[in-house]
Amino acid sequence: MRRDELDTVLDWAAAEGWNPGLEDADAFYRADPDGFFIAEVDGAPAAAIS
């Protein structure tokens, strides 16, 4: 997953009632940039896991 895609995933989390912190994306990605995966359908993000 690219760093910019992580922002989309955290937006999904917020829409589902999770409370991602304002600086969480940078901290998470710096800790393990290879630990995030995104699935696409027809080129659009559809699911994610870390």
PyMOL Python script that loads the backbone (N, CA, C, O; Angstrom):
from pymol import cmd

cmd.read_pdbstr("""\
ATOM      1  N   MET A   1       0.850  -1.165   0.000  1.00  0.00           N
ATOM      2  CA  MET A   1       0.000   0.000   0.000  1.00  0.00           C
ATOM      3  C   MET A   1       0.898   1.231   0.000  1.00  0.00           C
ATOM      4  O   MET A   1       1.864   1.318   0.758  1.00  0.00           O
ATOM      5  N   ARG A   2       0.563   2.164  -0.854  1.00  0.00           N
ATOM      6  CA  ARG A   2       1.280   3.443  -0.853  1.00  0.00           C
ATOM      7  C   ARG A   2       0.819   4.280   0.349  1.00  0.00           C
ATOM      8  O   ARG A   2      -0.267   4.071   0.889  1.00  0.00           O
ATOM      9  N   ARG A   3       1.654   5.213   0.745  1.00  0.00           N
ATOM     10  CA  ARG A   3       1.336   6.066   1.896  1.00  0.00           C
ATOM     11  C   ARG A   3       0.032   6.827   1.682  1.00  0.00           C
ATOM     12  O   ARG A   3      -0.766   6.946   2.611  1.00  0.00           O
ATOM     13  N   ASP A   4      -0.201   7.347   0.470  1.00  0.00           N
ATOM     14  CA  ASP A   4      -1.422   8.116   0.222  1.00  0.00           C
ATOM     15  C   ASP A   4      -2.672   7.234   0.308  1.00  0.00           C
ATOM     16  O   ASP A   4      -3.751   7.724   0.642  1.00  0.00           O
ATOM     17  N   GLU A   5      -2.534   5.948   0.011  1.00  0.00           N
ATOM     18  CA  GLU A   5      -3.672   5.037   0.131  1.00  0.00           C
ATOM     19  C   GLU A   5      -4.041   4.807   1.599  1.00  0.00           C
ATOM     20  O   GLU A   5      -5.202   4.555   1.919  1.00  0.00           O
ATOM     21  N   LEU A   6      -3.057   4.894   2.479  1.00  0.00           N
ATOM     22  CA  LEU A   6      -3.340   4.736   3.903  1.00  0.00           C
ATOM     23  C   LEU A   6      -4.294   5.819   4.390  1.00  0.00           C
ATOM     24  O   LEU A   6      -5.138   5.550   5.244  1.00  0.00           O
ATOM     25  N   ASP A   7      -4.182   7.023   3.872  1.00  0.00           N
ATOM     26  CA  ASP A   7      -5.121   8.088   4.238  1.00  0.00           C
ATOM     27  C   ASP A   7      -6.550   7.690   3.883  1.00  0.00           C
ATOM     28  O   ASP A   7      -7.473   7.929   4.662  1.00  0.00           O
ATOM     29  N   THR A   8      -6.735   7.087   2.719  1.00  0.00           N
ATOM     30  CA  THR A   8      -8.063   6.622   2.308  1.00  0.00           C
ATOM     31  C   THR A   8      -8.580   5.573   3.282  1.00  0.00           C
ATOM     32  O   THR A   8      -9.739   5.617   3.694  1.00  0.00           O
ATOM     33  N   VAL A   9      -7.719   4.635   3.647  1.00  0.00           N
ATOM     34  CA  VAL A   9      -8.116   3.567   4.572  1.00  0.00           C
ATOM     35  C   VAL A   9      -8.493   4.147   5.936  1.00  0.00           C
ATOM     36  O   VAL A   9      -9.470   3.704   6.539  1.00  0.00           O
ATOM     37  N   LEU A  10      -7.747   5.117   6.425  1.00  0.00           N
ATOM     38  CA  LEU A  10      -8.090   5.729   7.707  1.00  0.00           C
ATOM     39  C   LEU A  10      -9.374   6.537   7.607  1.00  0.00           C
ATOM     40  O   LEU A  10     -10.106   6.646   8.591  1.00  0.00           O
ATOM     41  N   ASP A  11      -9.664   7.104   6.448  1.00  0.00           N
ATOM     42  CA  ASP A  11     -10.963   7.757   6.235  1.00  0.00           C
ATOM     43  C   ASP A  11     -12.089   6.734   6.330  1.00  0.00           C
ATOM     44  O   ASP A  11     -13.135   7.011   6.916  1.00  0.00           O
ATOM     45  N   TRP A  12     -11.875   5.547   5.751  1.00  0.00           N
ATOM     46  CA  TRP A  12     -12.872   4.472   5.868  1.00  0.00           C
ATOM     47  C   TRP A  12     -13.092   4.126   7.337  1.00  0.00           C
ATOM     48  O   TRP A  12     -14.230   3.975   7.781  1.00  0.00           O
ATOM     49  N   ALA A  13     -12.001   4.001   8.088  1.00  0.00           N
ATOM     50  CA  ALA A  13     -12.099   3.648   9.507  1.00  0.00           C
ATOM     51  C   ALA A  13     -12.898   4.702  10.273  1.00  0.00           C
ATOM     52  O   ALA A  13     -13.756   4.359  11.087  1.00  0.00           O
ATOM     53  N   ALA A  14     -12.625   5.962  10.022  1.00  0.00           N
ATOM     54  CA  ALA A  14     -13.357   7.039  10.691  1.00  0.00           C
ATOM     55  C   ALA A  14     -14.843   6.988  10.346  1.00  0.00           C
ATOM     56  O   ALA A  14     -15.689   7.217  11.211  1.00  0.00           O
ATOM     57  N   ALA A  15     -15.161   6.690   9.093  1.00  0.00           N
ATOM     58  CA  ALA A  15     -16.566   6.603   8.668  1.00  0.00           C
ATOM     59  C   ALA A  15     -17.297   5.451   9.359  1.00  0.00           C
ATOM     60  O   ALA A  15     -18.521   5.477   9.485  1.00  0.00           O
ATOM     61  N   GLU A  16     -16.548   4.443   9.803  1.00  0.00           N
ATOM     62  CA  GLU A  16     -17.138   3.292  10.497  1.00  0.00           C
ATOM     63  C   GLU A  16     -17.168   3.485  12.016  1.00  0.00           C
ATOM     64  O   GLU A  16     -17.524   2.568  12.756  1.00  0.00           O
ATOM     65  N   GLY A  17     -16.792   4.679  12.474  1.00  0.00           N
ATOM     66  CA  GLY A  17     -16.866   4.969  13.896  1.00  0.00           C
ATOM     67  C   GLY A  17     -15.568   4.777  14.669  1.00  0.00           C
ATOM     68  O   GLY A  17     -15.534   4.990  15.881  1.00  0.00           O
ATOM     69  N   TRP A  18     -14.501   4.377  13.985  1.00  0.00           N
ATOM     70  CA  TRP A  18     -13.198   4.291  14.634  1.00  0.00           C
ATOM     71  C   TRP A  18     -12.678   5.710  14.836  1.00  0.00           C
ATOM     72  O   TRP A  18     -13.197   6.651  14.236  1.00  0.00           O
ATOM     73  N   ASN A  19     -11.680   5.866  15.657  1.00  0.00           N
ATOM     74  CA  ASN A  19     -11.164   7.192  15.958  1.00  0.00           C
ATOM     75  C   ASN A  19      -9.663   7.267  15.681  1.00  0.00           C
ATOM     76  O   ASN A  19      -8.866   7.361  16.613  1.00  0.00           O
ATOM     77  N   PRO A  20      -9.272   7.225  14.394  1.00  0.00           N
ATOM     78  CA  PRO A  20      -7.838   7.338  14.102  1.00  0.00           C
ATOM     79  C   PRO A  20      -7.331   8.729  14.487  1.00  0.00           C
ATOM     80  O   PRO A  20      -7.991   9.735  14.226  1.00  0.00           O
ATOM     81  N   GLY A  21      -6.168   8.769  15.102  1.00  0.00           N
ATOM     82  CA  GLY A  21      -5.585  10.043  15.498  1.00  0.00           C
ATOM     83  C   GLY A  21      -5.107  10.840  14.295  1.00  0.00           C
ATOM     84  O   GLY A  21      -4.881  10.285  13.219  1.00  0.00           O
ATOM     85  N   LEU A  22      -4.957  12.117  14.481  1.00  0.00           N
ATOM     86  CA  LEU A  22      -4.565  12.999  13.382  1.00  0.00           C
ATOM     87  C   LEU A  22      -3.191  12.664  12.819  1.00  0.00           C
ATOM     88  O   LEU A  22      -2.950  12.875  11.630  1.00  0.00           O
ATOM     89  N   GLU A  23      -2.299  12.156  13.631  1.00  0.00           N
ATOM     90  CA  GLU A  23      -0.940  11.839  13.192  1.00  0.00           C
ATOM     91  C   GLU A  23      -0.695  10.336  13.076  1.00  0.00           C
ATOM     92  O   GLU A  23       0.439   9.919  12.837  1.00  0.00           O
ATOM     93  N   ASP A  24      -1.725   9.520  13.240  1.00  0.00           N
ATOM     94  CA  ASP A  24      -1.548   8.066  13.242  1.00  0.00           C
ATOM     95  C   ASP A  24      -0.993   7.529  11.931  1.00  0.00           C
ATOM     96  O   ASP A  24      -0.125   6.656  11.951  1.00  0.00           O
ATOM     97  N   ALA A  25      -1.459   8.017  10.813  1.00  0.00           N
ATOM     98  CA  ALA A  25      -1.039   7.473   9.516  1.00  0.00           C
ATOM     99  C   ALA A  25       0.480   7.538   9.365  1.00  0.00           C
ATOM    100  O   ALA A  25       1.105   6.549   8.985  1.00  0.00           O
ATOM    101  N   ASP A  26       1.067   8.676   9.655  1.00  0.00           N
ATOM    102  CA  ASP A  26       2.521   8.812   9.519  1.00  0.00           C
ATOM    103  C   ASP A  26       3.258   7.875  10.468  1.00  0.00           C
ATOM    104  O   ASP A  26       4.225   7.223  10.076  1.00  0.00           O
ATOM    105  N   ALA A  27       2.802   7.807  11.717  1.00  0.00           N
ATOM    106  CA  ALA A  27       3.468   6.955  12.704  1.00  0.00           C
ATOM    107  C   ALA A  27       3.362   5.484  12.317  1.00  0.00           C
ATOM    108  O   ALA A  27       4.354   4.757  12.380  1.00  0.00           O
ATOM    109  N   PHE A  28       2.178   5.040  11.922  1.00  0.00           N
ATOM    110  CA  PHE A  28       1.985   3.643  11.530  1.00  0.00           C
ATOM    111  C   PHE A  28       2.849   3.295  10.323  1.00  0.00           C
ATOM    112  O   PHE A  28       3.517   2.261  10.305  1.00  0.00           O
ATOM    113  N   TYR A  29       2.831   4.157   9.325  1.00  0.00           N
ATOM    114  CA  TYR A  29       3.551   3.866   8.086  1.00  0.00           C
ATOM    115  C   TYR A  29       5.060   3.860   8.309  1.00  0.00           C
ATOM    116  O   TYR A  29       5.768   3.019   7.755  1.00  0.00           O
ATOM    117  N   ARG A  30       5.548   4.789   9.111  1.00  0.00           N
ATOM    118  CA  ARG A  30       6.983   4.812   9.420  1.00  0.00           C
ATOM    119  C   ARG A  30       7.403   3.561  10.180  1.00  0.00           C
ATOM    120  O   ARG A  30       8.504   3.049   9.975  1.00  0.00           O
ATOM    121  N   ALA A  31       6.532   3.068  11.054  1.00  0.00           N
ATOM    122  CA  ALA A  31       6.867   1.889  11.854  1.00  0.00           C
ATOM    123  C   ALA A  31       7.020   0.638  10.996  1.00  0.00           C
ATOM    124  O   ALA A  31       7.888  -0.192  11.266  1.00  0.00           O
ATOM    125  N   ASP A  32       6.181   0.493   9.958  1.00  0.00           N
ATOM    126  CA  ASP A  32       6.245  -0.713   9.119  1.00  0.00           C
ATOM    127  C   ASP A  32       5.632  -0.438   7.749  1.00  0.00           C
ATOM    128  O   ASP A  32       4.487  -0.819   7.507  1.00  0.00           O
ATOM    129  N   PRO A  33       6.362   0.213   6.854  1.00  0.00           N
ATOM    130  CA  PRO A  33       5.798   0.570   5.551  1.00  0.00           C
ATOM    131  C   PRO A  33       5.421  -0.631   4.689  1.00  0.00           C
ATOM    132  O   PRO A  33       4.657  -0.490   3.734  1.00  0.00           O
ATOM    133  N   ASP A  34       5.949  -1.811   5.015  1.00  0.00           N
ATOM    134  CA  ASP A  34       5.604  -3.010   4.244  1.00  0.00           C
ATOM    135  C   ASP A  34       4.489  -3.820   4.897  1.00  0.00           C
ATOM    136  O   ASP A  34       4.185  -4.925   4.447  1.00  0.00           O
ATOM    137  N   GLY A  35       3.882  -3.290   5.942  1.00  0.00           N
ATOM    138  CA  GLY A  35       2.870  -4.031   6.679  1.00  0.00           C
ATOM    139  C   GLY A  35       1.439  -3.673   6.331  1.00  0.00           C
ATOM    140  O   GLY A  35       0.518  -4.025   7.068  1.00  0.00           O
ATOM    141  N   PHE A  36       1.237  -2.981   5.225  1.00  0.00           N
ATOM    142  CA  PHE A  36      -0.103  -2.545   4.830  1.00  0.00           C
ATOM    143  C   PHE A  36      -0.410  -3.067   3.435  1.00  0.00           C
ATOM    144  O   PHE A  36       0.420  -2.985   2.529  1.00  0.00           O
ATOM    145  N   PHE A  37      -1.614  -3.606   3.278  1.00  0.00           N
ATOM    146  CA  PHE A  37      -2.004  -4.203   2.000  1.00  0.00           C
ATOM    147  C   PHE A  37      -3.381  -3.691   1.609  1.00  0.00           C
ATOM    148  O   PHE A  37      -4.259  -3.532   2.457  1.00  0.00           O
ATOM    149  N   ILE A  38      -3.562  -3.436   0.322  1.00  0.00           N
ATOM    150  CA  ILE A  38      -4.842  -2.941  -0.170  1.00  0.00           C
ATOM    151  C   ILE A  38      -5.286  -3.804  -1.346  1.00  0.00           C
ATOM    152  O   ILE A  38      -4.478  -4.190  -2.190  1.00  0.00           O
ATOM    153  N   ALA A  39      -6.574  -4.097  -1.388  1.00  0.00           N
ATOM    154  CA  ALA A  39      -7.161  -4.846  -2.503  1.00  0.00           C
ATOM    155  C   ALA A  39      -7.898  -3.857  -3.393  1.00  0.00           C
ATOM    156  O   ALA A  39      -8.525  -2.913  -2.912  1.00  0.00           O
ATOM    157  N   GLU A  40      -7.815  -4.085  -4.684  1.00  0.00           N
ATOM    158  CA  GLU A  40      -8.477  -3.203  -5.642  1.00  0.00           C
ATOM    159  C   GLU A  40      -9.463  -3.991  -6.487  1.00  0.00           C
ATOM    160  O   GLU A  40      -9.252  -5.169  -6.775  1.00  0.00           O
ATOM    161  N   VAL A  41     -10.534  -3.329  -6.876  1.00  0.00           N
ATOM    162  CA  VAL A  41     -11.500  -3.867  -7.828  1.00  0.00           C
ATOM    163  C   VAL A  41     -11.585  -2.855  -8.961  1.00  0.00           C
ATOM    164  O   VAL A  41     -11.931  -1.693  -8.745  1.00  0.00           O
ATOM    165  N   ASP A  42     -11.273  -3.295 -10.145  1.00  0.00           N
ATOM    166  CA  ASP A  42     -11.262  -2.408 -11.318  1.00  0.00           C
ATOM    167  C   ASP A  42     -10.407  -1.165 -11.079  1.00  0.00           C
ATOM    168  O   ASP A  42     -10.754  -0.069 -11.518  1.00  0.00           O
ATOM    169  N   GLY A  43      -9.286  -1.348 -10.380  1.00  0.00           N
ATOM    170  CA  GLY A  43      -8.354  -0.254 -10.157  1.00  0.00           C
ATOM    171  C   GLY A  43      -8.693   0.673  -9.004  1.00  0.00           C
ATOM    172  O   GLY A  43      -7.949   1.616  -8.734  1.00  0.00           O
ATOM    173  N   ALA A  44      -9.805   0.423  -8.318  1.00  0.00           N
ATOM    174  CA  ALA A  44     -10.208   1.272  -7.192  1.00  0.00           C
ATOM    175  C   ALA A  44     -10.018   0.510  -5.878  1.00  0.00           C
ATOM    176  O   ALA A  44     -10.292  -0.688  -5.820  1.00  0.00           O
ATOM    177  N   PRO A  45      -9.553   1.186  -4.824  1.00  0.00           N
ATOM    178  CA  PRO A  45      -9.384   0.510  -3.544  1.00  0.00           C
ATOM    179  C   PRO A  45     -10.713  -0.043  -3.038  1.00  0.00           C
ATOM    180  O   PRO A  45     -11.740   0.634  -3.093  1.00  0.00           O
ATOM    181  N   ALA A  46     -10.682  -1.300  -2.538  1.00  0.00           N
ATOM    182  CA  ALA A  46     -11.913  -1.945  -2.092  1.00  0.00           C
ATOM    183  C   ALA A  46     -11.804  -2.526  -0.681  1.00  0.00           C
ATOM    184  O   ALA A  46     -12.819  -2.671  -0.001  1.00  0.00           O
ATOM    185  N   ALA A  47     -10.605  -2.857  -0.234  1.00  0.00           N
ATOM    186  CA  ALA A  47     -10.411  -3.445   1.092  1.00  0.00           C
ATOM    187  C   ALA A  47      -8.962  -3.251   1.502  1.00  0.00           C
ATOM    188  O   ALA A  47      -8.088  -3.031   0.664  1.00  0.00           O
ATOM    189  N   ALA A  48      -8.719  -3.334   2.806  1.00  0.00           N
ATOM    190  CA  ALA A  48      -7.351  -3.168   3.299  1.00  0.00           C
ATOM    191  C   ALA A  48      -7.156  -3.984   4.565  1.00  0.00           C
ATOM    192  O   ALA A  48      -8.104  -4.303   5.282  1.00  0.00           O
ATOM    193  N   ILE A  49      -5.888  -4.313   4.815  1.00  0.00           N
ATOM    194  CA  ILE A  49      -5.507  -5.021   6.033  1.00  0.00           C
ATOM    195  C   ILE A  49      -4.078  -4.613   6.385  1.00  0.00           C
ATOM    196  O   ILE A  49      -3.276  -4.267   5.518  1.00  0.00           O
ATOM    197  N   SER A  50      -3.791  -4.665   7.674  1.00  0.00           N
ATOM    198  CA  SER A  50      -2.416  -4.397   8.105  1.00  0.00           C
ATOM    199  C   SER A  50      -2.034  -5.371   9.188  1.00  0.00           C
ATOM    200  O   SER A  50      -0.914  -5.323   9.696  1.00  0.00           O
TER     201      SER A  50
END
""", "prot")
cmd.dss("prot")
cmd.show_as("cartoon", "prot")
cmd.util.cbc("prot")
cmd.orient("prot")
